[in-house]
Amino acid sequence: MNPPNEFPDDFSSFPPIPFALVVPPENPNPNPNPTPPPSQTPLEVEDLSSSHPLSFTVPKKRRRGRSHRPATSFHLPQFPNGGFSSNGNSLASSSSSSIPANSITHNVENPSSKPAPDMSDEIIVINKESTAEALIALSAGFPADSLTEEEIDFGVIIVIGGIEQVNYILIRNHIIAKWRENVSNWVAKEFFVNSIPKHCHGLLDSTYNYLVSHGYINFGIAPAIKEKIPAEASKPSVIIIGAGLAGLAAARQMMRFGFKVTVLEGRKRAGGRVYTKKMEGGIRVTQAAADLGGSVLTGTLGNPLGIVARQLGYSLHKIRDKCPLYNVEGQPVDHDMDMKVETVFNQLLDKASRLRQSMGGVSVDVSLGSALETFWQVSANAVNDEEMNLFNWHLANLEYANAGLLSKLSLAFWDQDDPYDMGGDHCFVPGGNGRLVQALAENVPILYEKTVHTIRYGSDGVQILAGSQVFEGDMVLCTVPLGVLKSGSIKFIPELPQRKLDGIKRLGFGLLNKVAMLFPHVFWGTDLDTFGHLSDDSSRRGEFFLFYSYATVAGGPLLLALVAGEAAHKFESMPPTDAVTRVLQILKGIYEPQGISVPEPIQTVCTRWGSDPFSLGSYSNVAVGASGDDYDILAESVGDGRLFFAGEATNRRYPATMHGAFLSGLREAANMAHYANARALRMKVNRNLSKNAHSCASLLADLFREPDLEFGSFSVIFGRRNADPKSTAILRVTFNDPRKKSHEGSRPDQQHSNKLLFQQLQSHFNQQQQLHVYTLLSRQQALELREVRGGDEMRLNYLCEKLGVKLVGRKGLGPSADSVIALIKAERGNRKPASTLSSLKAGTSKLKPGTFKRKMVRRAKILCSINASPLSGNSNLAIGKLPEENKNSVQAVSSTFGSGWVSSR
């Protein structure tokens, strides 16, 4: 029997709404999911009365204890050129470039009198639920009108833009939505074969493989999913350091992929910073489960941990919005005053946003705290003490949300992840999040009390040193918290790249502590989940400023008092008895005036996350001088796919959250599997190439049937998942190709030395077999070559004079090219060619434009010269043999140029 669906009607409350999806232009600049720069992210409240076709509010992730910001809106963007209606039957056109409505129908009324339509040019119709399915995909982090960078890098489609992209998005949304209907099932690709037109089955393969391999569907701990874990591992060994949510998520995925997994955990338990402690005591043995670490599921729409809870049949408790505040004397804060100060606080955040817009890049070096306090001083001339205390309470709540001092938070990027905030309620898991950890750790091979101090990585694999033990594997995933990386307690051999070291240093890692108290009975009432307390000392504003009531979910009368900001650091050295005494003073000040007696607690626990050697803090934030880029930098693998990193501090979209850590583990499982599969295929290909030169030539010819760039007589292939402009590409020049015009774009008056040679070669091979010559160059050089005007003769001249490379036969490319060929073959796998490939015209780039166009704040990532070749830049870049039947002919004409552009050696 399937567990009950706790969220069956997440979207059912939305009224019917028009949903427009149009065909984006060919090869647009998608720049998927950008993090808006400061100048583009005003904090003003959305006008929800606009006529936008889709708008629903979701709370900010920043609402840890109490909402201090207006709710924002999710929007399904409209396309400018038109789209099809939600019933999928017609395409609303608003420009001449849109596809006529009558081209969408699948049935031809009179096939005898009309030519058969090109099915590849049609928008497919899956069902009439495209709107709801788009919403579900949106909640999972997928944009409605474009691809994510991850999708582009994976190569889900050949050409960005056009109908193929629209159809991919429709199939992707449909698959996600169908699995979300019952997350306890394993949804197979065959389930969709009948609903997807046959001409799109290749696209279905690509979509399904991407979603499964990256953990967007078929993940978790449902029996049907656990059954997919093979009994015996058939792939290389992987070592995972850390049994937190990131490590457990990665371990389960890698086990399902068939890898041999070993998890090394320094603690005596799994979960890391997610820790549920069983508290008990008293004459009648009162018990409760206290979440001393991560406690709140921040948003349930699309939250993967919410999905795990559904698979386990756990209900979730919505945290109620009611949060009364009490002043220093324990009296309730006046409601009007409360609303006034909260409104002013939100306005100051708006002003801070406008300030960073006006400051531009300078705001990177300014703290959020300095901006807020400056504005407050200007506008707070007539405030009384209690209003000041209220303002400080909101500052403490903000420091809680970011686990950092406002004086150290970046004004420019402190909220860079807000655009990706998951919608839905904030919830508790009854019984604690340890229940999720326990389920995820089941049957995962975890070795406890293994404190790692050295990680060695190289081309042959990895060695992990924990105490006197050495663990060896093919790859290693490091999931330790950012605080541990900052401390340098783990030695990396060789040292991590300076780029990553700088990112580790720039990002902030803050602190949050708690006091958990188990009482004999509930004296605070059960009609609320949170209440707050003000302080008259700004340096102690975060000390026990917020209380969480766990009475409804912990199994007993449990209260948790939170300590944030500067107070959290001082709390590390505060004696536990003093801390408990102070908390009880606050509680007695609130409830005894109401005639309610506050009993002595049965058991208390004080956390010390800053002193814990396995965490050295609580969660990450964007400190002054840092940006969202640093999360991406921390996520980058090192050592050519040997050393990987996961954890909440590697997740740009969802940092400082439990689901962010979990998702990063799924992400890295996909990355590790990719590198391992590529290495395995490379070894296989290299063995075959060394044995059979003919098969090598056939493989290369096969790859060039789908070149990534094609212009004139030139074709280029490269690895689509490596966005580095300096990565190696293979260029092929074809002579005697009747499909191409060698003089394309040239003018009669253009004279240069390569023209004679080009004409000689074309003449010599006229009416004979084609001649293919090759060279290795960088990806950026290939792009520059494509832009050379004047036809193939000018491009040959550019190769010779500008790049100084030689064209060679297949054998002349050498082993370096074999590795590139293996990687490209590994990436493409058995994916079927796109239906639109044959319709591409010469000169059209198949390169994903989003691969090179990075977010504005990422422009500093590529500092080295783009003109440098990945190999030597001299004329001996590639040396080898042309086919014997062509060797003499090429030698006869290769002396035309001084430096030479054809090598027959």
C-alpha positions in Angstrom: 0.0 0.0 0.0 1.4 3.4 -1.0 2.0 6.0 1.7 -0.6 8.7 1.9 0.0 11.8 -0.2 0.5 14.6 2.2 0.4 17.3 -0.5 -2.2 16.0 -3.0 -3.5 19.5 -3.9 -0.5 21.7 -3.9 -1.7 23.5 -7.0 -5.4 22.6 -6.9 -6.3 25.9 -5.3 -5.1 27.9 -8.3 -7.9 29.0 -10.6 -7.8 28.1 -14.3 -5.3 30.4 -16.0 -4.2 30.9 -19.5 -0.7 29.5 -20.1 1.2 30.7 -23.1 4.3 28.8 -24.4 5.9 30.1 -27.5 8.7 29.0 -29.7 11.9 30.8 -28.8 14.0 32.0 -31.6 16.8 29.8 -32.9 20.0 30.1 -30.9 18.9 32.9 -28.5 21.1 33.9 -25.6 19.4 31.9 -22.9 21.6 32.7 -19.9 19.4 30.3 -17.9 18.6 31.1 -14.3 20.7 34.2 -13.9 21.4 35.6 -10.5 20.3 39.1 -11.0 22.9 41.7 -10.3 22.2 44.3 -7.7 21.0 46.8 -10.3 18.3 44.4 -11.4 16.8 43.1 -8.1 14.8 45.8 -6.5 13.1 44.6 -3.3 9.8 46.4 -3.9 6.7 44.3 -3.4 5.2 42.8 -6.5 2.0 44.3 -7.8 -0.2 41.2 -7.5 -3.0 42.9 -9.3 -1.2 42.9 -12.6 -2.6 41.1 -15.6 0.2 38.5 -15.7 -1.2 35.2 -16.8 0.3 33.4 -13.8 1.1 34.6 -10.3 1.1 33.0 -7.0 2.8 34.0 -3.8 5.4 32.1 -1.9 7.1 33.1 1.3 10.8 34.0 1.3 13.3 31.4 2.6 14.4 34.1 5.0 11.3 33.6 7.1 13.1 31.4 9.6 11.2 32.4 12.6 8.9 35.2 11.5 8.2 36.8 8.2 9.9 40.1 7.9 9.6 40.5 4.2 6.6 40.7 1.9 5.9 37.6 0.0 7.2 37.5 -3.5 5.6 35.9 -6.6 6.4 33.0 -8.9 5.8 33.9 -12.5 5.6 31.8 -15.6 7.2 34.2 -18.1 5.4 35.1 -21.3 7.1 34.6 -24.6 7.1 37.6 -27.0 6.2 35.8 -30.2 3.1 33.9 -29.2 2.4 30.4 -27.9 -0.1 27.6 -27.7 -3.1 27.6 -25.4 -3.3 25.3 -22.4 -5.3 22.8 -24.3 -2.5 22.4 -26.8 -4.7 22.7 -29.9 -3.5 26.0 -31.3 -0.6 28.3 -31.5 -1.4 32.0 -30.8 0.8 33.9 -33.2 1.8 37.5 -32.6 4.6 37.8 -35.1 5.5 36.7 -38.5 8.1 34.4 -37.1 5.5 32.3 -35.2 4.3 29.1 -36.6 0.9 29.1 -38.1 -1.8 27.4 -36.0 -2.6 25.0 -38.7 0.9 23.5 -38.6 0.3 22.2 -35.1 -2.3 19.6 -35.9 -1.1 16.0 -36.2 -3.8 14.9 -38.7 -3.7 15.8 -42.3 -7.2 16.1 -43.7 -6.4 15.2 -47.3 -3.0 13.3 -47.4 -3.4 12.6 -51.1 -3.5 16.3 -52.0 -1.1 17.7 -49.3 2.5 16.8 -48.7 3.3 15.0 -45.5 4.2 17.5 -42.8 7.6 17.5 -41.2 6.7 16.2 -37.8 10.0 17.6 -36.4 8.7 21.1 -36.9 5.6 20.6 -34.7 5.0 21.4 -31.1 3.8 18.1 -29.6 0.6 17.7 -27.6 1.0 15.5 -24.6 -2.1 16.3 -22.6 -4.2 19.3 -21.5 -2.3 19.8 -18.2 0.6 21.8 -19.5 0.0 24.6 -17.0 0.0 22.5 -13.9 2.9 20.5 -15.1 4.9 23.6 -15.7 4.1 24.8 -12.2 5.4 21.5 -10.7 8.6 21.7 -12.8 9.0 25.3 -11.7 8.8 24.3 -8.0 11.6 21.7 -8.8 13.8 24.6 -10.0 13.2 24.5 -13.7 12.4 27.7 -15.6 9.3 27.7 -17.7 10.8 29.2 -20.9 14.5 28.2 -21.0 17.0 25.6 -20.0 19.2 25.5 -17.0 22.9 25.6 -17.4 23.0 22.0 -16.2 20.6 20.9 -19.0 22.7 22.7 -21.6 25.9 21.2 -20.3 24.3 17.7 -20.4 23.3 18.3 -24.0 19.6 17.5 -23.7 19.0 19.0 -27.1 21.3 19.7 -30.0 20.2 23.3 -30.8 19.2 25.9 -28.2 15.9 27.6 -29.1 13.3 26.5 -31.6 10.6 23.9 -31.5 12.9 21.1 -30.2 13.5 23.1 -27.0 9.8 23.7 -26.5 9.1 20.0 -27.0 11.9 19.1 -24.6 10.4 21.4 -21.9 7.0 19.9 -22.4 8.4 16.3 -22.1 10.5 17.3 -19.1 7.6 18.9 -17.2 5.4 15.9 -18.0 7.8 13.3 -16.7 8.4 15.3 -13.5 4.7 15.8 -12.9 3.9 12.2 -13.5 6.5 11.0 -11.0 5.3 13.6 -8.4 1.8 12.1 -8.6 3.2 9.0 -6.8 6.7 9.4 -5.6 6.7 5.9 -4.1 6.8 4.4 -7.6 9.7 4.0 -10.0 8.5 5.6 -13.2 10.0 3.9 -16.2 10.6 5.5 -19.6 8.3 3.0 -21.2 5.4 4.6 -19.3 5.7 7.7 -21.6 6.2 6.0 -25.0 2.6 6.0 -26.0 2.0 9.6 -25.0 5.0 11.0 -26.8 5.0 11.1 -30.6 7.4 8.6 -32.2 9.5 11.3 -33.9 10.2 12.6 -30.4 11.3 9.3 -28.8 14.9 10.3 -29.2 14.1 13.5 -27.2 12.3 11.3 -24.7 15.4 9.2 -24.2 17.6 12.3 -23.6 15.0 13.9 -21.2 14.5 10.8 -19.2 18.2 9.9 -18.9 18.9 13.4 -17.7 16.2 13.5 -15.1 17.1 10.1 -13.7 20.8 10.5 -13.7 20.6 13.9 -11.9 18.1 12.8 -9.3 15.0 14.9 -10.3 12.9 11.7 -10.4 13.1 8.2 -9.0 15.2 9.2 -6.0 14.6 8.6 -2.3 13.9 5.6 -0.1 10.6 4.1 -1.4 10.8 0.3 -1.7 10.3 0.5 -5.5 13.4 2.7 -5.7 15.5 0.8 -3.2 14.9 -2.3 -5.3 16.9 -0.7 -8.1 20.1 -0.9 -6.1 22.1 -3.8 -7.5 23.2 -6.6 -5.1 26.8 -6.4 -6.3 28.7 -3.3 -7.4 30.0 -3.4 -11.0 31.6 0.0 -11.2 34.6 1.6 -9.5 34.9 2.5 -5.8 33.8 5.8 -4.5 34.7 7.2 -1.0 32.4 9.7 0.5 33.6 11.8 3.4 30.7 12.8 5.7 27.4 11.1 6.4 25.3 14.2 6.4 22.4 14.8 4.0 24.8 15.5 1.1 26.8 12.4 1.7 23.8 10.2 2.2 22.0 11.5 -0.9 25.2 10.9 -3.0 25.8 7.5 -1.5 22.4 6.1 -2.3 22.5 7.4 -5.9 26.0 6.0 -6.5 24.9 2.7 -5.1 22.0 2.6 -7.4 24.3 3.5 -10.3 26.3 0.3 -9.5 29.3 1.9 -7.8 31.1 0.5 -4.7 30.5 3.1 -2.0 32.3 3.6 1.3 31.2 6.5 3.6 33.6 7.8 6.2 32.0 9.6 9.1 33.9 11.3 12.0 31.0 11.2 14.4 29.4 8.2 16.0 26.2 9.0 14.1 24.9 10.0 10.7 23.3 13.3 9.9 26.1 15.8 10.4 24.5 19.2 11.3 21.1 17.5 11.3 20.8 16.0 14.7 17.7 14.9 16.6 18.4 14.1 20.2 16.0 12.0 22.3 15.4 13.8 25.6 13.7 12.1 28.5 13.4 12.2 32.3 11.0 12.7 35.2 9.0 10.4 37.4 6.6 9.5 34.6 9.4 9.3 32.0 8.6 12.2 29.7 10.1 12.0 26.3 10.6 14.3 23.3 12.7 14.5 20.1 14.7 17.7 19.8 16.2 19.0 16.6 19.5 20.5 17.8 20.7 21.3 14.2 18.7 21.7 11.1 15.0 21.8 12.0 12.8 23.5 9.5 11.9 22.3 6.0 11.9 25.7 4.3 9.2 25.3 1.6 7.5 22.1 0.7 6.7 22.7 -3.0 9.5 20.8 -4.7 11.5 20.2 -1.6 13.2 16.8 -2.0 13.1 16.1 1.8 9.4 16.7 1.7 9.3 14.0 -1.0 11.3 11.6 1.2 8.8 12.3 4.0 6.0 11.4 1.7 7.7 8.2 0.7 8.0 7.3 4.4 4.3 8.3 5.0 5.2 11.1 7.4 2.9 14.0 7.9 4.4 17.4 8.1 3.4 20.1 10.6 3.0 23.6 9.1 4.7 26.2 11.2 1.9 28.7 12.0 2.5 32.4 11.3 1.4 33.5 14.7 4.5 34.8 16.5 3.8 37.2 19.5 6.6 39.3 20.7 7.3 40.2 24.4 9.3 43.2 25.6 12.1 43.3 28.1 9.6 43.3 31.0 7.8 40.3 29.6 4.8 42.3 28.4 3.2 41.8 25.0 4.5 44.3 22.4 1.8 46.7 21.2 0.4 45.4 17.9 0.4 48.8 16.2 3.9 49.5 17.3 5.0 46.0 16.1 3.4 46.6 12.7 5.0 50.0 12.4 8.5 48.9 13.1 8.2 45.9 10.9 7.0 48.1 8.0 9.9 50.5 8.6 12.3 47.5 8.7 11.0 46.3 5.3 11.3 49.8 3.9 14.9 49.9 5.0 15.6 46.7 3.2 14.1 48.2 0.1 16.4 51.3 0.5 19.4 49.0 0.9 18.5 47.3 -2.3 18.2 50.7 -4.1 21.5 51.7 -2.6 23.3 48.7 -4.0 21.8 49.4 -7.4 23.2 52.9 -7.3 26.6 51.8 -6.0 27.1 49.1 -8.6 30.2 46.9 -8.1 31.3 49.0 -5.1 28.5 47.4 -3.0 30.4 44.2 -3.0 32.7 45.7 -0.4 29.9 47.1 1.8 28.0 45.3 4.5 24.3 45.0 4.8 24.5 45.9 8.4 26.2 49.2 7.8 23.5 50.2 5.3 20.6 49.2 7.5 21.9 50.9 10.6 22.8 54.1 8.6 19.2 54.3 7.2 17.8 53.6 10.7 19.7 56.4 12.3 18.5 58.8 9.6 14.8 57.8 10.0 14.7 57.0 13.8 15.0 60.5 15.3 11.7 60.2 17.2 11.7 56.5 18.1 11.4 55.3 21.7 13.4 52.6 23.5 10.9 49.9 22.8 10.8 50.7 19.1 14.6 50.5 19.1 14.4 47.1 20.8 11.9 46.0 18.2 14.2 47.0 15.4 17.1 45.1 17.0 14.8 42.0 17.2 14.3 42.2 13.4 18.0 42.5 12.9 18.5 39.4 15.1 16.0 37.5 13.0 17.9 38.5 9.9 21.1 37.3 11.5 19.4 34.0 12.3 18.3 33.6 8.7 21.9 34.0 7.5 23.8 32.6 10.5 26.0 35.6 10.3 26.6 39.0 11.7 25.0 41.7 9.6 28.2 43.7 9.8 29.8 40.8 7.8 27.0 40.1 5.3 27.5 41.4 1.7 25.1 44.2 0.8 25.4 43.2 -2.9 24.7 39.5 -2.6 23.4 38.6 0.9 20.0 37.5 -0.7 21.4 36.2 -4.0 19.5 32.9 -3.6 16.0 34.5 -3.0 15.0 34.1 -6.6 15.2 30.4 -6.2 13.3 30.1 -2.9 11.1 27.1 -2.8 7.4 27.8 -2.4 5.0 26.3 0.1 4.8 26.1 3.9 7.7 26.0 6.3 7.3 22.7 8.2 8.5 20.5 11.1 8.9 16.8 10.7 7.1 15.2 13.6 9.6 13.2 15.6 12.5 15.2 14.2 14.6 15.2 11.0 16.6 12.4 12.4 13.9 10.1 11.1 14.8 11.2 7.6 18.5 10.7 8.3 17.9 7.2 9.7 15.9 6.2 6.6 18.5 7.6 4.2 21.4 5.9 6.1 19.7 2.4 6.0 22.0 -0.2 4.3 24.5 2.5 3.4 28.1 1.3 4.2 29.1 3.9 6.8 32.3 3.6 8.8 31.9 5.8 12.0 34.6 7.6 14.0 36.8 7.9 11.0 38.3 11.4 11.1 39.8 12.2 7.8 43.0 14.3 7.8 44.5 13.8 4.4 43.1 13.5 0.9 45.5 12.5 -1.9 44.2 12.6 -5.5 45.7 12.0 -8.9 45.3 10.4 -12.3 45.3 6.9 -10.8 42.7 7.5 -8.1 42.5 8.7 -4.5 43.8 7.9 -1.1 42.1 8.9 2.0 43.9 8.9 5.3 41.9 8.6 8.5 44.0 8.1 11.6 46.4 5.3 10.7 44.1 3.8 8.1 44.3 4.4 4.3 41.3 4.0 2.1 41.7 3.9 -1.7 39.2 4.5 -4.4 38.6 5.7 -7.9 37.0 9.0 -6.7 36.3 10.9 -3.5 33.4 13.2 -2.6 34.2 15.6 0.2 31.0 16.8 2.0 32.6 18.4 5.1 31.1 21.7 6.2 32.7 25.0 5.0 33.9 25.6 8.6 36.1 22.5 8.4 37.5 23.5 5.0 38.3 27.0 6.4 40.1 25.5 9.3 42.6 23.6 7.1 42.2 20.5 9.2 42.1 18.3 6.1 45.3 18.4 4.0 44.8 18.0 0.2 47.7 16.6 -1.8 48.2 18.3 -4.2 47.0 21.5 -2.8 43.6 22.7 -3.9 43.6 25.3 -6.8 44.0 28.9 -5.6 40.7 29.7 -7.1 39.0 27.2 -4.8 41.1 28.3 -1.8 40.0 31.9 -2.4 36.4 30.9 -2.6 36.6 29.1 0.7 38.1 32.1 2.3 35.6 34.6 0.9 32.4 32.8 1.8 31.0 33.4 5.2 30.2 30.6 7.7 28.1 31.7 10.6 26.8 30.4 13.9 23.4 29.5 15.4 23.0 27.8 18.8 20.1 26.4 20.7 19.0 25.6 24.2 16.6 22.6 24.3 14.4 22.3 27.4 12.1 19.4 28.3 9.5 20.4 30.8 7.1 18.3 32.9 4.1 19.8 31.0 3.2 22.5 28.5 2.7 25.8 30.2 3.0 28.1 27.1 -0.1 26.9 25.2 -0.3 24.9 22.0 -1.9 27.5 19.7 1.4 28.8 18.4 4.7 27.4 17.2 6.9 30.5 17.8 7.2 33.5 20.1 9.9 36.1 20.5 11.6 38.2 23.2 13.2 41.6 22.9 16.5 42.7 24.4 17.6 46.2 25.5 21.2 45.5 24.6 22.0 45.5 20.9 25.0 43.3 21.4 22.8 40.7 22.9 19.8 41.1 20.6 20.1 37.5 19.3 20.3 35.9 22.8 17.2 33.8 23.2 15.3 36.1 20.9 13.1 33.4 19.5 11.5 30.3 21.0 10.2 27.3 19.0 7.5 25.2 20.5 7.9 21.5 19.6 5.1 20.3 21.9 2.9 19.4 18.9 5.6 17.5 17.0 8.3 16.3 19.5 6.2 13.9 21.4 6.5 15.9 24.6 6.6 19.4 26.2 9.7 20.7 24.5 10.9 24.3 24.0 13.9 25.5 22.0 15.5 28.9 22.6 17.6 30.3 19.7 20.8 32.2 20.0 21.9 34.1 16.9 24.4 36.8 15.8 27.1 38.0 18.1 25.3 36.4 21.1 25.8 33.0 19.4 29.5 33.4 19.6 29.5 34.5 23.2 27.2 31.6 24.0 30.0 29.2 23.1 31.8 30.0 26.3 28.7 30.6 28.5 28.3 27.9 31.2 25.2 25.8 30.5 23.8 26.5 33.9 24.0 30.2 33.3 22.3 29.8 29.9 19.4 27.8 31.3 19.0 30.2 34.2 18.8 33.1 31.8 16.2 31.3 29.7 14.1 30.6 32.7 14.2 34.2 33.8 12.8 35.2 30.4 10.0 32.6 30.5 9.1 33.5 34.1 9.0 37.2 33.1 6.5 36.4 30.3 4.2 33.8 32.0 4.2 34.4 35.7 2.5 37.9 35.3 -0.2 35.9 33.6 -0.6 33.7 36.6 1.2 30.7 34.9 3.9 28.9 36.9 7.1 28.0 35.0 8.4 24.6 36.2 12.0 23.6 36.3 13.0 21.7 33.2 13.5 17.9 33.4 16.4 17.9 31.0 18.3 20.6 29.1 20.8 20.6 26.2 23.0 23.5 25.0 24.5 23.3 21.6 28.1 24.4 20.7 28.2 24.1 16.9 31.1 26.6 16.7 33.2 24.4 18.9 32.2 21.1 17.3 35.4 19.9 15.3 33.2 18.3 12.7 31.3 21.5 11.8 33.0 24.6 13.3 29.8 26.6 12.6 26.3 26.3 11.5 25.7 27.3 7.8 27.1 29.5 5.1 26.4 33.0 4.0 27.6 35.5 1.4 30.1 37.6 3.3 31.5 41.0 2.3 33.7 40.5 -0.7 32.0 37.3 -1.7 29.2 36.5 -4.2 27.1 33.6 -5.4 30.0 32.7 -7.7 31.8 31.3 -4.7 29.2 28.6 -4.1 29.8 27.5 -7.7 33.6 27.6 -7.1 33.3 25.4 -4.1 31.2 22.9 -6.1 33.8 22.5 -8.8 35.6 19.2 -9.1 39.3 19.0 -9.0 41.9 16.6 -10.4 40.2 15.7 -13.7 37.2 14.2 -12.1 38.8 12.6 -9.0 37.9 15.0 -6.2 34.4 16.3 -5.8 32.6 18.6 -3.3 29.1 18.7 -2.0 27.2 20.3 0.9 25.0 23.3 1.4 28.0 25.6 0.9 28.3 24.3 -2.7 24.7 25.0 -3.7 24.3 28.5 -5.1 20.5 28.2 -5.3 19.7 26.7 -1.9 22.6 27.4 0.5 22.1 27.2 4.3 19.3 24.7 3.9 18.9 21.0 4.5 17.4 20.5 1.0 20.3 22.4 -0.5 22.7 19.9 1.0 20.6 16.9 -0.2 20.4 18.3 -3.7 24.1 18.9 -3.9 24.7 15.2 -3.1 22.4 14.2 -6.0 24.2 16.7 -8.2 27.6 15.3 -7.5 26.5 11.7 -7.9 25.6 12.6 -11.5 29.0 14.3 -12.0 30.9 11.4 -10.5 29.0 8.9 -12.7 29.7 11.0 -15.7 33.5 11.2 -15.1 33.7 7.5 -14.3 31.7 6.5 -17.4 33.9 8.8 -19.6 37.1 7.3 -18.2 35.8 3.7 -18.8 34.8 4.6 -22.3 38.1 6.3 -23.0 40.0 3.3 -21.9 37.9 1.1 -24.1 38.3 3.4 -27.0 42.0 3.8 -26.5 42.4 0.0 -26.5 40.4 -0.3 -29.6 42.2 2.6 -31.3 45.6 1.1 -30.6 44.5 -2.3 -32.1 42.6 -1.1 -35.1 43.3 2.2 -36.9 40.4 1.6 -39.3 37.9 1.6 -36.4 39.5 4.8 -35.1 38.9 6.5 -38.4 35.4 5.2 -38.5 34.7 6.5 -35.0 36.0 9.9 -35.9 33.9 10.0 -39.1 30.9 9.0 -37.1 31.4 11.8 -34.6 31.7 14.3 -37.4 28.3 13.4 -38.7 27.0 15.6 -35.9 29.6 18.4 -35.7 29.2 21.0 -33.0 30.2 23.7 -35.5 30.0 23.7 -39.2 30.9 26.5 -41.6 32.0 26.2 -45.2 34.3 23.2 -45.6 35.1 23.3 -41.9 33.6 21.1 -39.1 34.4 21.1 -35.4 33.6 18.7 -32.6 34.3 19.2 -28.9 33.2 18.1 -25.5 29.9 19.9 -24.7 30.1 19.5 -21.0 33.4 21.4 -20.7 32.6 25.1 -21.0 36.2 26.2 -20.8 37.1 28.2 -23.9 40.6 26.6 -23.7 39.3 23.1 -23.9 40.5 21.0 -26.8 38.5 20.7 -30.0 39.1 18.8 -33.2 38.8 20.6 -36.6 38.2 18.8 -39.9 38.6 20.4 -43.3 36.9 18.6 -46.2 38.1 19.0 -49.7 35.9 18.1 -52.7 32.7 18.5 -50.8 30.0 19.2 -53.4 27.6 20.3 -50.7 29.6 23.4 -49.8 30.7 26.4 -51.7 34.4 27.1 -50.9 34.1 30.8 -52.1 31.3 31.5 -49.6 31.4 35.1 -48.6 34.5 36.0 -50.6 35.0 38.9 -53.0 36.6 38.9 -56.4 39.3 41.3 -55.4 40.4 39.2 -52.4 43.9 37.8 -53.1 46.0 35.8 -50.7 48.6 33.1 -50.8 46.3 30.3 -49.6 43.9 30.6 -52.6 46.2 28.8 -55.0 46.8 25.9 -52.7 43.1 25.5 -52.0 42.3 25.5 -55.7 45.1 22.9 -56.4 43.7 20.6 -53.7 40.2 21.0 -54.9 41.2 20.3 -58.5 43.4 17.3 -57.6 40.6 15.6 -55.7 37.9 16.5 -58.2 35.9 13.4 -59.0 37.9 11.4 -56.5 37.2 10.6 -52.9 37.0 13.3 -50.3 40.1 14.4 -48.4 39.8 15.0 -44.7 42.6 16.8 -42.9 42.5 17.6 -39.2 44.1 19.6 -36.4 43.7 20.2 -32.7 42.8 23.7 -31.5 41.0 25.3 -28.6 37.3 25.8 -28.5 37.7 29.6 -28.5 40.0 29.4 -31.6 37.3 27.4 -33.4 34.7 30.1 -32.6 37.1 32.8 -33.9 37.8 30.8 -37.0 34.0 30.6 -37.7 33.8 34.4 -37.7 36.5 34.9 -40.3 34.9 36.4 -43.4 36.0 35.7 -47.0 35.3 32.0 -47.4 37.4 29.0 -46.9 40.5 30.5 -48.4 40.6 33.2 -45.8 40.0 30.7 -43.0 43.0 28.6 -44.2 45.1 31.7 -44.2 43.9 32.4 -40.6 44.9 28.9 -39.6 48.3 29.4 -41.1 49.2 33.0 -40.3 47.2 33.6 -37.1 47.1 30.3 -35.3 50.2 28.7 -36.9 48.8 25.2 -36.9 49.2 22.3 -39.4 46.6 20.2 -40.9 47.3 16.5 -40.7 45.8 13.1 -41.5 44.0 11.1 -38.9 47.1 9.3 -37.6 48.9 12.6 -37.2 46.6 13.7 -34.5 48.2 11.4 -32.0 47.1 10.1 -28.6 46.0 13.6 -27.4 43.2 13.5 -30.0 42.3 9.9 -29.0 41.5 11.2 -25.5 39.3 14.0 -26.9 37.5 11.6 -29.2 36.8 9.2 -26.3 35.4 12.0 -24.2 33.1 13.3 -26.9 31.9 9.7 -27.6 31.3 9.2 -23.9 29.2 12.4 -23.7 27.1 11.6 -26.8 26.6 7.9 -25.9 23.8 6.4 -28.0 21.8 9.6 -28.2 19.9 9.8 -31.4 20.5 12.8 -33.7 18.1 15.6 -33.3 15.4 15.9 -35.9 16.4 19.4 -36.6 20.0 18.6 -37.4 19.6 18.1 -41.1 17.8 21.4 -41.5 20.7 23.4 -40.2 22.4 25.6 -42.7 26.2 25.9 -43.2 27.6 28.4 -40.8 25.0 27.8 -38.1 26.5 27.2 -34.7 25.4 24.1 -32.8 27.3 25.4 -29.8 25.0 26.1 -26.8 25.3 29.8 -26.4 24.5 29.6 -22.7 27.6 27.5 -22.2 29.9 30.5 -22.8 27.7 33.4 -21.6 28.0 33.4 -17.9 26.1 35.4 -15.3 27.2 38.9 -14.9 28.9 38.2 -11.6 30.8 35.3 -13.1 32.9 37.2 -15.6 35.9 37.0 -13.4 36.0 33.2 -13.7 38.0 33.2 -17.0 41.1 35.4 -16.6 43.6 33.7 -18.9 44.0 34.4 -22.6 41.5 32.9 -24.8 44.0 32.8 -27.7 46.2 30.2 -26.1 45.9 26.7 -27.6 45.4 23.8 -25.2 48.5 22.3 -26.7 51.6 24.0 -28.0 51.0 27.0 -30.1 53.8 26.5 -32.6 53.6 24.9 -36.0 54.2 21.4 -34.6 50.8 21.3 -32.9 49.9 18.0 -34.5 52.2 15.7 -36.5 51.1 12.6 -38.3 50.3 10.8 -41.6 47.7 11.5 -44.2 46.1 8.5 -45.9 48.7 6.9 -48.1 46.7 7.4 -51.2 46.7 11.2 -50.6 50.1 11.6 -49.2 52.1 12.3 -52.4 49.5 14.8 -53.6 49.6 16.8 -50.5 53.4 16.8 -50.4 53.4 18.2 -53.9 51.5 21.3 -52.8 52.4 21.7 -49.2 55.6 23.6 -50.0 53.5 26.5 -51.2 53.7 28.2 -47.8 56.8 29.1 -45.7 55.6 27.8 -42.4 53.4 25.2 -44.0 49.8 24.4 -43.1 49.7 20.7 -44.1 52.0 18.1 -42.5 52.4 14.7 -44.0 54.8 13.5 -41.4 
